[in-house]
Amino acid sequence: MSLSQHSDVATRALQESLQRLRETHGRTKADLHRADENLSASLMNITVLEKSLASAGEKYVFMQKFRDFIAVICEFLKDKAPYIEELEEQMQRLHEERATAIVERRAADDADEIAVVETAINAAKLVLSKGAGTATAAAAAAAAQTAAAAAREGSNLPPQLDEFGRDVNLQKRTDLKRRDEARKQRRARAASKKAASFAANGNSSQHIEGESSSDESDSDCRAYQSSRDELLQTADQIFSDAAEEYSKLSIVKERFEGWKKLFSSTYRDAYMSLSAPAIFSPYVRLELLKWDPLYEDADLNNMQCARFAIQAYSAF
């Protein structure tokens, strides 16, 4: 083989080796690029996992603290429930006794008024049965007035002695006089209050028929108010032995709102929208003890606890 042929063979061998080296270099560069990409992805995954781990840690700490808060407040409200129920029963009993006394007083007043009217009518009929005319009508009217006055004072009830010589009508006459005097005092007080309302509000009277001033004596009002104030003072002490985070509805509401804002999924999974009313109920029930709509001009929307509860129920 000639020298030129040997040089051609060597040249082709070198070219083939160079081609193989180029291909190997290309594959090495591609592998290096993929390694760089995998490294970048791994670093990003590490960052995401670190953030996720930190978030999970914060969530875990928050939920552990909130679990303790829920356990304490549930136990706290469970212990207070009997006292709240007892106060509600006593307040209801107080309202019932007041209403019963007013109904009985109205019934007695109505019976007295009916007896007075019947006595006056009978006296007028007796005079009119003797004849007709202007003089007879005037006499009948006078007789009716006299009979009505006697009936109000009970003087139309003659003494009636029992087997022991006691006047059985004496107590009736005394009761009639007492009720008549009480009616006069209540009417005077109602008229005074109405006049004061006229003076304060111009031509618009704010007097409400059937309110306590027209149906209760001063002593009854004082007794009722004293008992009611005592119950409300006791109600104010129900949560006084607890920290504010448990005794204040506004703070409790903020805690639950924070949970809902930070971890809404766990809040939803715990069905807190159904559980919130049971937690807020004791606070609202205590506040409602102060609500006396039949005898006081109190707007439910102006009561702090009720307003918080309405906002909380709508939010949760």
Disulfide bonds with the S-S distance in Angstrom:
none
